[in-house]
Amino acid sequence: MIFEVWAPDATTVEVDVQGSRRLMSPEAGGWWSAEVEDAEHGTRYAFMVDGDGPYPDPRSRRQPDGVFGPSAVYDHARFTWSDHDWKGRDLRGSVVYELHVGTFTQEGTFHAAIEKLDHLVELCVDLVEIMPVAPVPGGRNWGYDGVDLYAVNETYGGPDGLKSFVDACHRAGLGVILDVVHNHLGPSGNFLRPFGPYFAGFPGSYWGEAVNLDGPGSDEVRRYFIGNALQWLRDYHVDGLRLDAVHALHDARATHLLAELAAEVDALACAAGRPLTLIAESDLNDPRMVQPPEAGGLGMNAQWDDDVHHALHCAVSGESHGYYKDFAALPALAKVLKGGVLHDGTYSSFRGRSHGRSYAGVPGHRLVACLQNHDQIGNRPRGDRLPVPALKLGAGLLLTSPFTPMLFMGEEWGARSPFLFFSDHVEPRLREREAERREREFDGFGYVWDAPDPSDEETFLRSKLDWTELKEEAHWSLLCWYRDLVALRKALPELSDPRLDRVRVEVDPDGKWLVMWRGELAVSVNFAEETVSVPVAAGAVLLASDDPVRAGEDGRLRLPGQSLTISRPETT
C-alpha cells in the first residue's frame, strides 16, 4: 500500500512500518509518499520528520494504543453495513437526543449503547447526537480534548464500534449526529505541529491555539478539516455533524470555512441520496449562520440556540446569576418563544455590550433548543440537573415550541446522577492544574466553585446514568410525560410548525403564568406554587402534567401549582 503525508517544510520524511524505516519521496504540494508492499489492515506505522518522531499519522484512521502510540492501517471497506435502505433523517420535524458514550451506560461503549436504542425508539426521538469520539489522553474525557481527529476513541470501541452503533441506529430508524471539534485540538497528544502550519500562532479561544484557516499554507489545513467532516458522513454513514464553537474558527477569507464545508456536504448529500445536516454551535446570535450562501449566509442547516435554554432555565429554576440575569423575567421567555433569541441587538449585561441580530424570517427548525445539555449541566460546579417539577414545565414548553427540540441523556426520567466535568490527562502538569483551569474558565459566572477534581475517576463514575432508576414510580411517571409530549408533537402539526411569526405568547404581569398559542392550541403554564387562572377558555384538554385541570366560574382554565396544560379552547 501507499503511505502519504503532508509535510511542506520538511527536508526528509520517513515512514516507520512496524520498526522498519523507509524514506518517503517528495510529491507536489508538500506531500510525501512511500509504497510498502507488505502493509495491510492493522499494520502499525508512524512518521519521522527531519529525524524527529515517531509521530502518529495526522490522518490516522485508528490509534489502537492511544494518542501516544503508532497509527494503524484501517480499511473502511472491511466493515459490512446493513443500512442499504436507509434514506436519512431530515432535521425538520425531528427531536434530537444528546448522549455521551462513556456515561450513557455503565460499560461506556458503543456496544452497550446499542442495547439502549429501544428506549430511544419508544421515546420517539429521531436523531441521536453523540458527543465527540476522537481519541483523547487517558481513559475518560468529554471529548473536546480530542487529537488524531480522523480516528475513533478505542475506549468506546474504535472505528468498528462507531460503525456498528450507526448501523444499529439506522436499523432502528434513528439518525446519528456526531459532535466534532475543529476550532482547537487537545493539549495532550497533539502532534500536528511538526508536520506543517496547522496553527495560526495565537490563542483562538480559552481552549487552545487557533487553527490556521487563512494564513500561509492554510489551503491544505482547510482540506484537512473539511476532509475530516466528509469522512464521518461518507465512511461512517453519519447523518449530520454538530460543529463545536464555530465562533472560535478564525477565518478572514472571502469564503468562510463553514460556507466551503456547506457546499462540500451538499454535494455529498446529492451523491449519497440522503439529507446531511450541519449544526453549528455559535454564541453570536447571527442569523447569517443559518442562511444559505447565495443569500450571504454561511449555509448551516441549524445552530444551537442558547437564548431559548437560558430563558426556559430561568423560568423553571428561578436562577438569575451570571448570564441568566437578562433572562430572569417572563417577558424574556415570551420574546424568545416568538423570535428565537432575546439578544437581537439589545444590551447584554453579561457581555457588557449590545449583542446579536433579529432572526425574523428564519424558520424555527433551524434553531436547536434545549432545556438541558452537556454544557449547561456540566459547566455547573456540581453538574446538577433540574428537579422533576422544573423538568415537567420546561419540557412541556420545549416540546411544543417552534424550534428543533433536543433532550440530554437521562433528562427524560429525571436522572439523579450529575453530569460532571471529567478528564484523565497523562502529563502531571495538566492533570494537577485541570481543576484550577476550570475554575478560571467560569470566573464571573456567579458560581461558588466547589467542583470535584476532574481528574478523580470517581468524578467520571458518578456521571454515569443509573438505568435502574426507571423502576421507581417518580422516574417512570416523568418518562411517560416526555413520551406523551413527543407523541403529541408528532401528532399535531401545530406543535411542530416552525413559523415564528405565528407564535403568540401572553404572560402574567406578576410572573406567575404564561400562555403560548400554537395555532388554536394553548400551552398554559403555571410557574407559581398556588393555583392560578389563565386567560384561556375551557375546552378539550389534550395533555396535562397534573390533575385536576378545571374551569373557574368565569370559564377560564384554572391550573394547579407548577403545572402545564395543552388544550384546545372552546370557540364561540
RAWODA-V992014 format. One record per run of one state. SS is the DSSP state (a for helix, b for strand, c for the rest). FROM is the first residue (numbers start at 1). TO is the last residue. If there is no record, write none. Layout:
BEGIN
[[SS/FROM/TO] [SS/FROM/TO]]
END
This chain:
BEGIN
[[c/1/1] [b/2/6] [c/7/12] [b/13/17] [c/18/19] [b/20/23] [c/24/24] [b/25/26] [c/27/27] [a/28/30] [b/31/35] [c/36/43] [b/44/49] [c/50/51] [b/52/55] [c/56/70] [b/71/72] [c/73/75] [a/76/78] [c/79/95] [b/96/99] [c/100/100] [a/101/104] [c/105/109] [a/110/114] [c/115/116] [a/117/123] [c/124/126] [b/127/130] [c/131/157] [a/158/171] [c/172/174] [b/175/180] [c/181/192] [a/193/195] [c/196/198] [b/199/205] [c/206/207] [b/208/211] [c/212/217] [a/218/235] [c/236/239] [b/240/243] [c/244/245] [a/246/248] [c/249/256] [a/257/272] [c/273/276] [b/277/280] [c/281/286] [a/287/290] [c/291/292] [a/293/295] [c/296/301] [b/302/304] [c/305/305] [a/306/317] [c/318/321] [a/322/327] [c/328/329] [a/330/339] [c/340/345] [b/346/348] [c/349/352] [b/353/355] [c/356/363] [a/364/366] [b/367/370] [c/371/373] [a/374/378] [c/379/387] [a/388/398] [c/399/403] [b/404/408] [c/409/410] [a/411/413] [c/414/427] [a/428/441] [c/442/456] [a/457/462] [c/463/466] [a/467/471] [c/472/472] [a/473/491] [c/492/492] [a/493/496] [c/497/499] [a/500/502] [b/503/507] [c/508/512] [b/513/518] [c/519/520] [b/521/526] [c/527/531] [b/532/537] [c/538/538] [b/539/544] [c/545/549] [b/550/551] [c/552/555] [b/556/559] [c/560/562] [b/563/569] [c/570/572]]
END
